[in-house]
Amino acid sequence: MSSVPKNKIELQKAITLAFDKVLADYLSIPAEMSRKIGVTGNVKGTEISVNDTIAYLIGWGELVIKWYALKSKGEPVNFPETGYKWNELGQLVQSFHSQYHQWTYEKLLMEFKVTIANILLLVESLDNKKLYDESWYEHYTLAKMIQFNTSSAMINMRAKVIKFKKINHIK
């Protein structure tokens, strides 16, 4: 499989593979370590917790689902999110951290599983034409928007989580 999915099957595999790998890493981290600051944040010079990394992945996954739901009803979509511009992604990410801050590690992991299951259901419901052959947002296809915000985000976050595990001697 190429690094960039070129069809529905490859997209499903990319999401599933990235999810399975990052979930295994999350499951190896004790809950009592999940709030420890020490994961490189997406905003330059910041560190976040493992919980925040999950909130990040949930937040982007939920936005993809929201974007698709609104667009498929012919309603306007405020990309990336209402109240945020593309050059304000750091603030948007902070809002994800805040939204899920009080959640337990177990609840975050469960919500992450549900979010990815919903993304996979969305992909399953669409054909290659809808996913890859039509511009969906500016010059991006729907598949590219899904990939950016799911498999690519999980791969990126997993590298940071692995580094956190190594520094904290978590097997």
Backbone bond lengths (Angstrom), bond angles and torsions (degrees), N, CA, C in turn:
res aa  C-N    CA-C-N  psi(-1)  N-CA   C-N-CA  omega(-1)  CA-C   N-CA-C  phi
1 M - - - 1.458 - - 1.521 108.99 -
2 S 1.311 117.12 134.29 1.458 120.83 178.39 1.525 109.59 -70.85
3 S 1.333 115.79 164.80 1.459 119.27 -177.68 1.528 111.59 -70.36
4 V 1.321 117.31 -27.41 1.465 120.92 177.25 1.528 108.04 -108.50
5 P 1.335 116.88 115.50 1.466 119.29 -179.54 1.532 111.50 -58.03
6 K 1.329 115.72 136.46 1.463 121.07 -176.78 1.522 113.34 -111.67
7 N 1.341 116.34 -3.49 1.458 119.72 177.22 1.532 108.71 -156.11
8 K 1.302 114.90 175.01 1.461 121.65 -176.59 1.528 112.32 -55.61
9 I 1.320 117.56 -47.03 1.468 121.33 -178.00 1.528 110.49 -60.91
10 E 1.329 116.66 -45.42 1.461 120.26 179.33 1.529 111.33 -64.64
11 L 1.328 116.93 -37.24 1.470 120.70 177.97 1.525 110.16 -64.55
12 Q 1.325 116.82 -45.62 1.474 120.57 178.06 1.526 110.45 -59.73
13 K 1.331 116.45 -44.24 1.471 120.56 -179.83 1.530 110.54 -64.15
14 A 1.330 117.29 -42.74 1.467 121.37 -178.73 1.528 110.69 -62.13
15 I 1.323 116.61 -44.72 1.467 120.69 179.70 1.524 109.74 -64.87
16 T 1.319 117.06 -47.61 1.463 121.70 -177.48 1.526 110.95 -62.66
17 L 1.318 117.12 -45.40 1.463 121.00 -178.98 1.532 111.06 -63.68
18 A 1.324 116.73 -48.04 1.467 120.27 179.75 1.527 110.42 -62.13
19 F 1.329 116.89 -41.86 1.467 121.53 179.00 1.528 111.01 -62.79
20 D 1.323 116.81 -49.25 1.466 120.03 -178.64 1.526 111.39 -58.04
21 K 1.328 116.82 -42.07 1.464 120.86 -178.23 1.527 111.75 -68.70
22 V 1.331 117.12 -47.81 1.469 118.56 -178.12 1.530 110.50 -69.40
23 L 1.316 118.18 -35.16 1.464 120.61 177.64 1.526 110.36 -63.50
24 A 1.324 117.49 -42.17 1.467 120.31 178.04 1.534 110.27 -59.70
25 D 1.327 116.18 -40.20 1.470 118.96 176.76 1.520 110.87 -64.33
26 Y 1.316 117.33 -44.91 1.470 120.25 178.79 1.530 111.17 -60.43
27 L 1.317 116.24 -42.04 1.468 119.85 -177.84 1.527 112.29 -67.31
28 S 1.319 117.69 -20.27 1.463 120.81 178.25 1.533 112.50 -84.18
29 I 1.312 116.76 -10.17 1.469 121.01 -178.77 1.530 109.00 -93.03
30 P 1.335 116.80 123.63 1.471 118.75 178.56 1.536 110.78 -62.49
31 A 1.324 115.62 143.08 1.471 120.95 -179.35 1.520 111.75 -53.88
32 E 1.331 116.83 -36.41 1.463 119.31 -177.94 1.535 112.61 -67.84
33 M 1.321 117.36 -14.35 1.472 121.33 176.50 1.530 111.98 -95.03
34 S 1.324 117.22 -8.93 1.463 120.80 -170.53 1.528 113.91 -68.00
35 R 1.321 117.60 -21.37 1.466 120.43 179.89 1.528 113.02 -100.58
36 K 1.329 115.95 -0.20 1.466 120.13 179.84 1.528 109.20 -69.56
37 I 1.321 115.91 127.84 1.459 120.79 176.61 1.530 107.40 -73.35
38 G 1.316 116.62 135.93 1.455 118.87 -179.59 1.520 113.96 163.06
39 V 1.319 117.03 0.97 1.462 121.20 175.39 1.532 106.91 -94.94
40 T 1.317 116.99 134.20 1.461 120.39 177.80 1.527 108.99 -59.85
41 G 1.330 115.65 125.39 1.465 120.44 -179.74 1.516 111.54 -79.74
42 N 1.318 115.81 167.77 1.467 120.55 178.32 1.522 111.66 -80.73
43 V 1.321 116.66 -16.81 1.456 120.94 174.67 1.529 106.41 -91.74
44 K 1.308 116.22 127.20 1.473 122.11 -175.12 1.526 111.00 -49.97
45 G 1.335 114.20 130.54 1.456 120.05 175.80 1.519 115.53 82.24
46 T 1.330 117.56 7.24 1.462 119.77 -179.09 1.522 110.89 -108.77
47 E 1.320 113.89 156.21 1.466 121.08 171.24 1.518 107.62 -126.32
48 I 1.312 114.99 144.73 1.456 121.90 -177.27 1.524 109.16 -131.20
49 S 1.321 115.87 178.41 1.465 121.05 177.87 1.527 110.46 -96.44
50 V 1.318 115.17 167.13 1.461 120.77 174.31 1.537 108.96 -59.16
51 N 1.328 117.18 -41.36 1.470 120.14 177.29 1.526 110.78 -55.80
52 D 1.341 116.30 -42.05 1.462 119.85 -179.96 1.525 111.48 -63.70
53 T 1.339 117.60 -33.61 1.466 119.49 178.75 1.526 110.57 -66.01
54 I 1.315 115.95 -37.03 1.470 119.46 178.04 1.520 109.65 -69.36
55 A 1.336 116.78 -42.22 1.470 120.82 177.70 1.532 110.26 -57.83
56 Y 1.316 116.22 -39.70 1.460 122.23 178.15 1.533 110.55 -59.46
57 L 1.320 115.67 -49.03 1.469 120.15 -178.13 1.524 111.52 -67.08
58 I 1.327 116.82 -39.65 1.468 120.32 176.20 1.529 109.55 -63.53
59 G 1.326 115.53 -47.18 1.469 120.20 -177.16 1.517 112.73 -56.28
60 W 1.332 116.71 -48.51 1.465 119.18 179.65 1.531 111.68 -68.41
61 G 1.315 117.25 -39.89 1.470 119.69 177.58 1.521 111.69 -60.65
62 E 1.330 116.20 -43.82 1.465 120.45 178.95 1.528 111.46 -65.52
63 L 1.327 116.88 -35.34 1.471 118.82 176.73 1.517 111.24 -64.21
64 V 1.320 117.37 -42.15 1.474 120.22 177.65 1.528 109.96 -56.67
65 I 1.322 116.09 -46.07 1.469 120.70 -179.86 1.530 110.32 -63.30
66 K 1.322 116.50 -42.31 1.476 121.25 178.59 1.525 110.64 -63.56
67 W 1.345 116.40 -46.70 1.463 119.62 179.63 1.520 110.73 -56.53
68 Y 1.317 116.23 -47.26 1.459 120.07 -177.84 1.530 110.91 -64.00
69 A 1.324 116.65 -44.01 1.475 120.48 -179.03 1.521 110.82 -60.36
70 L 1.321 117.29 -46.93 1.464 120.58 -179.70 1.523 111.08 -64.81
71 K 1.311 116.46 -49.03 1.464 121.07 -176.60 1.530 111.55 -63.16
72 S 1.329 116.69 -37.91 1.466 119.45 -178.53 1.527 111.72 -71.13
73 K 1.329 117.08 -18.52 1.470 121.15 174.89 1.526 111.49 -94.03
74 G 1.321 116.10 2.45 1.456 120.68 -179.84 1.521 113.17 76.92
75 E 1.317 116.75 14.91 1.460 120.80 179.78 1.523 109.84 -89.86
76 P 1.336 116.43 153.11 1.466 118.74 179.66 1.528 111.61 -68.35
77 V 1.329 115.31 147.58 1.457 121.81 177.81 1.524 107.50 -118.17
78 N 1.310 116.31 126.16 1.460 121.37 175.36 1.522 108.35 -90.52
79 F 1.338 115.79 93.43 1.462 119.81 179.76 1.526 109.79 -79.17
80 P 1.323 120.30 139.33 1.455 125.60 -4.14 1.536 112.07 -78.12
81 E 1.338 116.87 -27.02 1.466 121.09 178.51 1.515 107.36 -160.75
82 T 1.322 116.27 152.27 1.456 121.38 178.56 1.529 109.62 -54.77
83 G 1.320 115.40 126.69 1.462 120.75 178.82 1.518 114.10 92.40
84 Y 1.342 117.78 -2.69 1.466 121.17 -178.53 1.521 109.96 -131.15
85 K 1.320 114.94 144.77 1.464 121.45 173.42 1.527 107.42 -106.51
86 W 1.335 116.63 166.05 1.456 120.60 -178.73 1.530 111.83 -60.29
87 N 1.336 117.43 -28.26 1.465 119.29 179.09 1.534 112.28 -85.39
88 E 1.328 116.62 9.48 1.467 122.55 178.36 1.529 111.72 -119.74
89 L 1.321 116.37 29.62 1.461 120.05 -176.11 1.527 112.54 -63.93
90 G 1.321 117.01 -30.58 1.464 119.50 176.99 1.521 111.34 -59.80
91 Q 1.326 116.03 -42.46 1.473 120.18 178.39 1.525 111.07 -69.05
92 L 1.317 116.88 -36.75 1.462 120.37 177.10 1.526 110.12 -63.20
93 V 1.318 116.42 -44.56 1.460 120.50 178.59 1.529 110.45 -61.97
94 Q 1.336 116.53 -41.06 1.471 119.74 176.60 1.529 110.57 -58.76
95 S 1.328 116.40 -35.76 1.476 119.29 178.91 1.532 110.84 -66.59
96 F 1.339 117.26 -34.32 1.467 119.53 175.51 1.527 109.53 -64.29
97 H 1.323 116.17 -45.53 1.474 120.46 179.45 1.525 110.15 -58.25
98 S 1.325 116.38 -45.25 1.478 120.76 -179.74 1.526 111.65 -64.91
99 Q 1.314 115.83 -43.14 1.468 120.82 -177.18 1.526 111.89 -58.26
100 Y 1.322 116.75 -37.02 1.466 120.96 -174.48 1.532 113.10 -108.25
101 H 1.331 116.89 9.85 1.471 120.59 -172.71 1.530 113.76 -58.55
102 Q 1.305 117.79 -37.51 1.467 120.91 -176.07 1.535 113.45 -84.29
103 W 1.314 116.77 -7.99 1.462 119.91 -177.05 1.519 111.07 -71.44
104 T 1.328 115.60 145.76 1.458 120.21 174.94 1.531 108.98 -73.97
105 Y 1.313 115.24 160.79 1.461 121.79 178.13 1.526 109.88 -57.65
106 E 1.315 116.49 -45.33 1.469 120.88 -179.15 1.529 111.51 -62.04
107 K 1.334 116.81 -42.16 1.472 120.43 179.93 1.532 110.36 -66.89
108 L 1.339 116.71 -39.81 1.468 119.96 177.21 1.528 110.85 -61.51
109 L 1.327 116.30 -45.21 1.470 119.57 179.67 1.528 111.27 -61.82
110 M 1.327 116.42 -40.10 1.465 119.99 178.41 1.533 110.55 -64.70
111 E 1.317 117.25 -43.73 1.470 121.28 179.30 1.530 110.54 -64.77
112 F 1.319 116.83 -37.95 1.464 121.25 176.85 1.527 109.98 -60.72
113 K 1.320 116.87 -45.19 1.470 121.27 178.21 1.530 110.80 -60.08
114 V 1.330 116.35 -44.01 1.469 121.39 -179.75 1.534 110.47 -64.58
115 T 1.321 116.36 -43.81 1.473 120.48 -179.71 1.522 110.81 -60.18
116 I 1.323 117.10 -47.11 1.468 120.24 -179.03 1.534 110.29 -67.80
117 A 1.319 117.65 -37.72 1.471 119.99 175.83 1.528 110.06 -60.12
118 N 1.333 117.07 -41.03 1.471 120.73 179.34 1.524 111.64 -67.45
119 I 1.320 117.10 -37.41 1.476 120.60 175.95 1.530 109.45 -63.22
120 L 1.324 116.35 -45.36 1.477 119.77 179.68 1.526 111.36 -63.89
121 L 1.330 117.35 -36.69 1.478 120.18 175.16 1.523 110.54 -63.73
122 L 1.323 116.75 -40.69 1.465 120.79 177.96 1.529 109.98 -61.27
123 V 1.323 116.64 -49.55 1.468 120.32 -179.91 1.528 110.22 -59.97
124 E 1.317 116.45 -44.04 1.467 120.92 179.82 1.531 111.71 -58.96
125 S 1.328 116.52 -33.95 1.470 121.02 -176.10 1.530 113.06 -75.95
126 L 1.317 117.40 -8.84 1.459 121.39 -175.05 1.523 110.86 -112.89
127 D 1.324 115.43 157.24 1.461 118.99 176.98 1.530 110.16 -101.73
128 N 1.320 116.05 172.40 1.465 120.44 -179.37 1.518 112.70 -57.48
129 K 1.334 117.23 -35.72 1.468 121.02 -179.75 1.527 109.96 -60.66
130 K 1.326 116.75 -50.98 1.471 121.29 179.77 1.529 111.52 -63.19
131 L 1.335 116.33 -37.14 1.454 120.61 -176.51 1.526 113.34 -78.72
132 Y 1.335 116.96 -40.69 1.462 120.40 -167.93 1.520 116.86 -119.59
133 D 1.318 118.64 -18.26 1.463 119.38 -171.05 1.521 114.78 -102.93
134 E 1.321 117.18 -1.72 1.465 119.68 -177.30 1.527 109.43 -126.25
135 S 1.337 115.93 137.48 1.461 118.12 171.40 1.517 107.43 -65.17
136 W 1.295 116.66 135.64 1.460 120.68 -175.37 1.525 111.48 -116.43
137 Y 1.325 115.92 -41.93 1.455 120.92 174.18 1.519 106.36 -137.08
138 E 1.325 115.13 115.06 1.452 121.28 -173.32 1.526 108.25 51.02
139 H 1.328 119.11 -120.39 1.472 119.48 -179.09 1.527 112.21 -98.11
140 Y 1.326 117.34 6.66 1.465 120.93 -178.79 1.520 111.52 -91.66
141 T 1.335 114.69 141.68 1.462 119.63 173.18 1.529 108.62 -80.45
142 L 1.315 116.23 164.98 1.461 120.90 175.74 1.524 109.93 -60.94
143 A 1.329 116.97 -41.32 1.469 120.43 179.52 1.524 111.00 -58.99
144 K 1.320 117.26 -42.10 1.461 121.12 -179.80 1.534 110.25 -65.32
145 M 1.319 117.71 -40.92 1.466 120.78 178.49 1.530 110.51 -65.48
146 I 1.321 116.60 -38.70 1.471 120.30 177.00 1.531 109.50 -66.17
147 Q 1.316 116.72 -47.59 1.467 120.93 -178.60 1.523 111.48 -60.37
148 F 1.339 117.67 -48.19 1.471 121.25 179.58 1.521 111.20 -52.08
149 N 1.324 115.83 -41.33 1.462 121.59 -168.62 1.524 114.37 -100.36
150 T 1.339 116.48 2.75 1.473 119.58 176.55 1.525 109.41 -127.51
151 S 1.326 117.98 -85.44 1.465 119.43 -173.56 1.524 112.18 -60.60
152 S 1.316 118.69 -45.19 1.468 120.52 179.53 1.526 110.73 -63.77
153 A 1.316 117.03 -43.06 1.469 120.97 178.83 1.528 110.96 -63.72
154 M 1.333 117.16 -40.25 1.467 120.02 179.49 1.523 111.48 -67.30
155 I 1.325 117.35 -40.16 1.465 120.81 178.59 1.529 109.56 -62.66
156 N 1.311 116.39 -45.83 1.460 122.10 178.84 1.536 110.63 -61.26
157 M 1.312 117.04 -47.11 1.457 120.79 -177.59 1.521 110.75 -68.74
158 R 1.321 116.93 -35.45 1.470 119.85 -179.62 1.526 110.82 -61.36
159 A 1.319 117.88 -40.59 1.468 120.73 178.69 1.533 109.90 -58.35
160 K 1.310 116.94 -39.77 1.470 121.33 179.61 1.526 111.42 -70.29
161 V 1.317 116.52 -38.31 1.466 121.43 179.32 1.531 110.02 -68.24
162 I 1.320 116.92 -40.33 1.472 120.53 177.29 1.526 110.11 -60.64
163 K 1.328 116.93 -43.22 1.458 120.89 178.21 1.536 110.28 -61.31
164 F 1.327 117.15 -43.28 1.473 122.02 177.01 1.525 110.27 -59.43
165 K 1.333 116.54 -45.92 1.470 120.74 179.53 1.528 110.55 -60.15
166 K 1.314 116.93 -43.96 1.459 121.14 -178.43 1.533 110.35 -63.37
167 I 1.322 117.22 -48.00 1.471 121.43 179.80 1.520 111.34 -60.09
168 N 1.314 116.55 -34.59 1.472 121.84 -176.95 1.528 113.28 -98.03
169 H 1.335 116.31 11.38 1.467 122.59 175.89 1.526 112.64 55.14
170 I 1.327 116.03 44.19 1.470 122.51 176.91 1.519 107.24 -101.58
171 K 1.320 115.78 124.55 1.479 120.17 -178.33 1.506 111.15 -83.38
